[in-house]
Amino acid sequence: MEFRLDYIEREIKKLSLILNALITGLKNNDNVFEPAVKAVFDEIVEIEQLEEKDLFDYLSKNKSWNSENIKLLADIFYERYTSAPGNNQARTKALFLYQLLLKDMGGTLNLDIYNKVHLLQNH
């Protein structure tokens, strides 16, 4: 059992390093990444360029995205927008994805998403 816990701890540390590098790079628009993180960053930048219809098609057909993954992607775009308020593509994508999530939630209250939608709509 101890081996399994050690393994899980090591994997969590690896994941946290990748996520920290990704978040830092996304906020700073850094292009110096490890290859795996760079691939994720490139995909996020590619998604940011898509029109709303194409983004919806991308999420529904090309990937099996669940609501948690869509929220994480929306959060990434929200962070990109808040770190660079002139990035209207990131703002538009975050707003679109949050609104998509709200529609799928069927009236479930999520204050975090509602607050972010409100902030994005008023900027």
Biotite code that builds the C-alpha atoms (Angstrom):
import biotite.structure as struc

atoms = struc.array([
    struc.Atom([0.000, 0.000, 0.000], chain_id="A", res_id=1, res_name="MET", atom_name="CA", element="C"),
    struc.Atom([2.879, 2.345, 0.794], chain_id="A", res_id=2, res_name="GLU", atom_name="CA", element="C"),
    struc.Atom([4.350, 1.838, -2.684], chain_id="A", res_id=3, res_name="PHE", atom_name="CA", element="C"),
    struc.Atom([1.038, 2.801, -4.247], chain_id="A", res_id=4, res_name="ARG", atom_name="CA", element="C"),
    struc.Atom([0.832, 6.003, -2.182], chain_id="A", res_id=5, res_name="LEU", atom_name="CA", element="C"),
    struc.Atom([4.399, 6.934, -3.153], chain_id="A", res_id=6, res_name="ASP", atom_name="CA", element="C"),
    struc.Atom([3.582, 6.348, -6.792], chain_id="A", res_id=7, res_name="TYR", atom_name="CA", element="C"),
    struc.Atom([0.452, 8.489, -6.557], chain_id="A", res_id=8, res_name="ILE", atom_name="CA", element="C"),
    struc.Atom([2.392, 11.273, -4.816], chain_id="A", res_id=9, res_name="GLU", atom_name="CA", element="C"),
    struc.Atom([5.066, 11.236, -7.542], chain_id="A", res_id=10, res_name="ARG", atom_name="CA", element="C"),
    struc.Atom([2.433, 11.382, -10.271], chain_id="A", res_id=11, res_name="GLU", atom_name="CA", element="C"),
    struc.Atom([0.665, 14.289, -8.557], chain_id="A", res_id=12, res_name="ILE", atom_name="CA", element="C"),
    struc.Atom([3.978, 16.159, -8.291], chain_id="A", res_id=13, res_name="LYS", atom_name="CA", element="C"),
    struc.Atom([4.625, 15.598, -12.004], chain_id="A", res_id=14, res_name="LYS", atom_name="CA", element="C"),
    struc.Atom([1.162, 16.818, -12.863], chain_id="A", res_id=15, res_name="LEU", atom_name="CA", element="C"),
    struc.Atom([1.511, 19.906, -10.693], chain_id="A", res_id=16, res_name="SER", atom_name="CA", element="C"),
    struc.Atom([4.818, 20.786, -12.378], chain_id="A", res_id=17, res_name="LEU", atom_name="CA", element="C"),
    struc.Atom([3.214, 20.478, -15.810], chain_id="A", res_id=18, res_name="ILE", atom_name="CA", element="C"),
    struc.Atom([0.191, 22.541, -14.766], chain_id="A", res_id=19, res_name="LEU", atom_name="CA", element="C"),
    struc.Atom([2.353, 25.245, -13.205], chain_id="A", res_id=20, res_name="ASN", atom_name="CA", element="C"),
    struc.Atom([4.482, 25.467, -16.352], chain_id="A", res_id=21, res_name="ALA", atom_name="CA", element="C"),
    struc.Atom([1.354, 25.601, -18.481], chain_id="A", res_id=22, res_name="LEU", atom_name="CA", element="C"),
    struc.Atom([-0.315, 28.324, -16.413], chain_id="A", res_id=23, res_name="ILE", atom_name="CA", element="C"),
    struc.Atom([2.862, 30.391, -16.269], chain_id="A", res_id=24, res_name="THR", atom_name="CA", element="C"),
    struc.Atom([3.379, 30.044, -20.000], chain_id="A", res_id=25, res_name="GLY", atom_name="CA", element="C"),
    struc.Atom([-0.215, 30.902, -20.801], chain_id="A", res_id=26, res_name="LEU", atom_name="CA", element="C"),
    struc.Atom([-0.118, 34.024, -18.644], chain_id="A", res_id=27, res_name="LYS", atom_name="CA", element="C"),
    struc.Atom([3.202, 35.174, -20.094], chain_id="A", res_id=28, res_name="ASN", atom_name="CA", element="C"),
    struc.Atom([2.615, 33.885, -23.645], chain_id="A", res_id=29, res_name="ASN", atom_name="CA", element="C"),
    struc.Atom([5.894, 32.023, -23.223], chain_id="A", res_id=30, res_name="ASP", atom_name="CA", element="C"),
    struc.Atom([7.007, 29.776, -26.034], chain_id="A", res_id=31, res_name="ASN", atom_name="CA", element="C"),
    struc.Atom([9.672, 27.934, -24.047], chain_id="A", res_id=32, res_name="VAL", atom_name="CA", element="C"),
    struc.Atom([8.027, 24.726, -22.879], chain_id="A", res_id=33, res_name="PHE", atom_name="CA", element="C"),
    struc.Atom([8.782, 21.080, -22.547], chain_id="A", res_id=34, res_name="GLU", atom_name="CA", element="C"),
    struc.Atom([7.504, 19.348, -25.713], chain_id="A", res_id=35, res_name="PRO", atom_name="CA", element="C"),
    struc.Atom([4.404, 17.820, -24.063], chain_id="A", res_id=36, res_name="ALA", atom_name="CA", element="C"),
    struc.Atom([3.402, 21.090, -22.439], chain_id="A", res_id=37, res_name="VAL", atom_name="CA", element="C"),
    struc.Atom([4.144, 22.964, -25.653], chain_id="A", res_id=38, res_name="LYS", atom_name="CA", element="C"),
    struc.Atom([1.758, 20.634, -27.520], chain_id="A", res_id=39, res_name="ALA", atom_name="CA", element="C"),
    struc.Atom([-1.002, 21.449, -25.017], chain_id="A", res_id=40, res_name="VAL", atom_name="CA", element="C"),
    struc.Atom([-0.218, 25.176, -25.236], chain_id="A", res_id=41, res_name="PHE", atom_name="CA", element="C"),
    struc.Atom([-0.301, 25.041, -29.040], chain_id="A", res_id=42, res_name="ASP", atom_name="CA", element="C"),
    struc.Atom([-3.680, 23.301, -28.950], chain_id="A", res_id=43, res_name="GLU", atom_name="CA", element="C"),
    struc.Atom([-5.071, 25.959, -26.597], chain_id="A", res_id=44, res_name="ILE", atom_name="CA", element="C"),
    struc.Atom([-3.839, 28.736, -28.890], chain_id="A", res_id=45, res_name="VAL", atom_name="CA", element="C"),
    struc.Atom([-5.366, 26.868, -31.855], chain_id="A", res_id=46, res_name="GLU", atom_name="CA", element="C"),
    struc.Atom([-8.700, 26.513, -30.042], chain_id="A", res_id=47, res_name="ILE", atom_name="CA", element="C"),
    struc.Atom([-8.577, 30.221, -29.189], chain_id="A", res_id=48, res_name="GLU", atom_name="CA", element="C"),
    struc.Atom([-8.541, 31.016, -32.918], chain_id="A", res_id=49, res_name="GLN", atom_name="CA", element="C"),
    struc.Atom([-11.706, 29.001, -33.683], chain_id="A", res_id=50, res_name="LEU", atom_name="CA", element="C"),
    struc.Atom([-15.082, 30.609, -34.339], chain_id="A", res_id=51, res_name="GLU", atom_name="CA", element="C"),
    struc.Atom([-17.854, 29.677, -31.873], chain_id="A", res_id=52, res_name="GLU", atom_name="CA", element="C"),
    struc.Atom([-19.532, 27.208, -34.253], chain_id="A", res_id=53, res_name="LYS", atom_name="CA", element="C"),
    struc.Atom([-16.205, 25.568, -35.035], chain_id="A", res_id=54, res_name="ASP", atom_name="CA", element="C"),
    struc.Atom([-15.347, 25.435, -31.334], chain_id="A", res_id=55, res_name="LEU", atom_name="CA", element="C"),
    struc.Atom([-18.653, 23.742, -30.559], chain_id="A", res_id=56, res_name="PHE", atom_name="CA", element="C"),
    struc.Atom([-18.041, 21.215, -33.369], chain_id="A", res_id=57, res_name="ASP", atom_name="CA", element="C"),
    struc.Atom([-14.484, 20.682, -32.137], chain_id="A", res_id=58, res_name="TYR", atom_name="CA", element="C"),
    struc.Atom([-15.642, 19.938, -28.603], chain_id="A", res_id=59, res_name="LEU", atom_name="CA", element="C"),
    struc.Atom([-18.563, 17.739, -29.572], chain_id="A", res_id=60, res_name="SER", atom_name="CA", element="C"),
    struc.Atom([-17.136, 15.759, -32.495], chain_id="A", res_id=61, res_name="LYS", atom_name="CA", element="C"),
    struc.Atom([-13.350, 15.651, -32.307], chain_id="A", res_id=62, res_name="ASN", atom_name="CA", element="C"),
    struc.Atom([-12.926, 15.216, -28.582], chain_id="A", res_id=63, res_name="LYS", atom_name="CA", element="C"),
    struc.Atom([-14.947, 13.537, -25.883], chain_id="A", res_id=64, res_name="SER", atom_name="CA", element="C"),
    struc.Atom([-15.028, 16.576, -23.628], chain_id="A", res_id=65, res_name="TRP", atom_name="CA", element="C"),
    struc.Atom([-17.069, 16.377, -20.442], chain_id="A", res_id=66, res_name="ASN", atom_name="CA", element="C"),
    struc.Atom([-18.270, 19.400, -18.479], chain_id="A", res_id=67, res_name="SER", atom_name="CA", element="C"),
    struc.Atom([-15.259, 19.301, -16.130], chain_id="A", res_id=68, res_name="GLU", atom_name="CA", element="C"),
    struc.Atom([-12.838, 19.475, -19.053], chain_id="A", res_id=69, res_name="ASN", atom_name="CA", element="C"),
    struc.Atom([-14.829, 22.270, -20.670], chain_id="A", res_id=70, res_name="ILE", atom_name="CA", element="C"),
    struc.Atom([-14.771, 24.213, -17.394], chain_id="A", res_id=71, res_name="LYS", atom_name="CA", element="C"),
    struc.Atom([-11.000, 23.787, -17.153], chain_id="A", res_id=72, res_name="LEU", atom_name="CA", element="C"),
    struc.Atom([-10.623, 25.035, -20.717], chain_id="A", res_id=73, res_name="LEU", atom_name="CA", element="C"),
    struc.Atom([-12.914, 27.988, -19.956], chain_id="A", res_id=74, res_name="ALA", atom_name="CA", element="C"),
    struc.Atom([-10.844, 28.741, -16.845], chain_id="A", res_id=75, res_name="ASP", atom_name="CA", element="C"),
    struc.Atom([-7.669, 28.735, -18.946], chain_id="A", res_id=76, res_name="ILE", atom_name="CA", element="C"),
    struc.Atom([-9.180, 31.238, -21.372], chain_id="A", res_id=77, res_name="PHE", atom_name="CA", element="C"),
    struc.Atom([-10.448, 33.307, -18.438], chain_id="A", res_id=78, res_name="TYR", atom_name="CA", element="C"),
    struc.Atom([-6.924, 33.398, -16.971], chain_id="A", res_id=79, res_name="GLU", atom_name="CA", element="C"),
    struc.Atom([-5.480, 34.343, -20.358], chain_id="A", res_id=80, res_name="ARG", atom_name="CA", element="C"),
    struc.Atom([-7.971, 37.210, -20.593], chain_id="A", res_id=81, res_name="TYR", atom_name="CA", element="C"),
    struc.Atom([-7.445, 38.475, -17.038], chain_id="A", res_id=82, res_name="THR", atom_name="CA", element="C"),
    struc.Atom([-3.675, 38.452, -17.489], chain_id="A", res_id=83, res_name="SER", atom_name="CA", element="C"),
    struc.Atom([-3.988, 40.286, -20.834], chain_id="A", res_id=84, res_name="ALA", atom_name="CA", element="C"),
    struc.Atom([-7.306, 42.222, -20.891], chain_id="A", res_id=85, res_name="PRO", atom_name="CA", element="C"),
    struc.Atom([-6.815, 43.118, -24.533], chain_id="A", res_id=86, res_name="GLY", atom_name="CA", element="C"),
    struc.Atom([-7.080, 39.458, -25.520], chain_id="A", res_id=87, res_name="ASN", atom_name="CA", element="C"),
    struc.Atom([-10.658, 39.517, -26.791], chain_id="A", res_id=88, res_name="ASN", atom_name="CA", element="C"),
    struc.Atom([-10.368, 36.056, -28.325], chain_id="A", res_id=89, res_name="GLN", atom_name="CA", element="C"),
    struc.Atom([-9.692, 34.540, -24.912], chain_id="A", res_id=90, res_name="ALA", atom_name="CA", element="C"),
    struc.Atom([-12.540, 36.581, -23.413], chain_id="A", res_id=91, res_name="ARG", atom_name="CA", element="C"),
    struc.Atom([-14.944, 35.455, -26.126], chain_id="A", res_id=92, res_name="THR", atom_name="CA", element="C"),
    struc.Atom([-13.963, 31.798, -25.761], chain_id="A", res_id=93, res_name="LYS", atom_name="CA", element="C"),
    struc.Atom([-14.238, 31.863, -21.974], chain_id="A", res_id=94, res_name="ALA", atom_name="CA", element="C"),
    struc.Atom([-17.657, 33.515, -22.132], chain_id="A", res_id=95, res_name="LEU", atom_name="CA", element="C"),
    struc.Atom([-18.882, 31.076, -24.788], chain_id="A", res_id=96, res_name="PHE", atom_name="CA", element="C"),
    struc.Atom([-17.691, 28.043, -22.822], chain_id="A", res_id=97, res_name="LEU", atom_name="CA", element="C"),
    struc.Atom([-19.108, 29.270, -19.507], chain_id="A", res_id=98, res_name="TYR", atom_name="CA", element="C"),
    struc.Atom([-22.462, 29.975, -21.156], chain_id="A", res_id=99, res_name="GLN", atom_name="CA", element="C"),
    struc.Atom([-22.389, 26.520, -22.720], chain_id="A", res_id=100, res_name="LEU", atom_name="CA", element="C"),
    struc.Atom([-21.780, 25.039, -19.273], chain_id="A", res_id=101, res_name="LEU", atom_name="CA", element="C"),
    struc.Atom([-24.615, 27.054, -17.728], chain_id="A", res_id=102, res_name="LEU", atom_name="CA", element="C"),
    struc.Atom([-26.973, 25.818, -20.417], chain_id="A", res_id=103, res_name="LYS", atom_name="CA", element="C"),
    struc.Atom([-25.964, 22.205, -19.763], chain_id="A", res_id=104, res_name="ASP", atom_name="CA", element="C"),
    struc.Atom([-26.278, 22.592, -15.983], chain_id="A", res_id=105, res_name="MET", atom_name="CA", element="C"),
    struc.Atom([-30.053, 22.831, -16.193], chain_id="A", res_id=106, res_name="GLY", atom_name="CA", element="C"),
    struc.Atom([-30.560, 25.451, -13.492], chain_id="A", res_id=107, res_name="GLY", atom_name="CA", element="C"),
    struc.Atom([-27.889, 24.206, -11.101], chain_id="A", res_id=108, res_name="THR", atom_name="CA", element="C"),
    struc.Atom([-26.328, 27.165, -9.340], chain_id="A", res_id=109, res_name="LEU", atom_name="CA", element="C"),
    struc.Atom([-22.586, 27.598, -9.767], chain_id="A", res_id=110, res_name="ASN", atom_name="CA", element="C"),
    struc.Atom([-21.581, 30.996, -8.400], chain_id="A", res_id=111, res_name="LEU", atom_name="CA", element="C"),
    struc.Atom([-18.056, 30.785, -9.770], chain_id="A", res_id=112, res_name="ASP", atom_name="CA", element="C"),
    struc.Atom([-19.315, 30.421, -13.331], chain_id="A", res_id=113, res_name="ILE", atom_name="CA", element="C"),
    struc.Atom([-22.064, 33.035, -12.888], chain_id="A", res_id=114, res_name="TYR", atom_name="CA", element="C"),
    struc.Atom([-19.557, 35.549, -11.504], chain_id="A", res_id=115, res_name="ASN", atom_name="CA", element="C"),
    struc.Atom([-17.102, 34.941, -14.322], chain_id="A", res_id=116, res_name="LYS", atom_name="CA", element="C"),
    struc.Atom([-19.838, 35.288, -16.944], chain_id="A", res_id=117, res_name="VAL", atom_name="CA", element="C"),
    struc.Atom([-20.937, 38.542, -15.339], chain_id="A", res_id=118, res_name="HIS", atom_name="CA", element="C"),
    struc.Atom([-17.380, 39.888, -15.307], chain_id="A", res_id=119, res_name="LEU", atom_name="CA", element="C"),
    struc.Atom([-16.751, 38.843, -18.905], chain_id="A", res_id=120, res_name="LEU", atom_name="CA", element="C"),
    struc.Atom([-19.998, 40.361, -20.148], chain_id="A", res_id=121, res_name="GLN", atom_name="CA", element="C"),
    struc.Atom([-19.264, 43.695, -18.490], chain_id="A", res_id=122, res_name="ASN", atom_name="CA", element="C"),
    struc.Atom([-15.777, 44.135, -19.950], chain_id="A", res_id=123, res_name="HIS", atom_name="CA", element="C"),
])
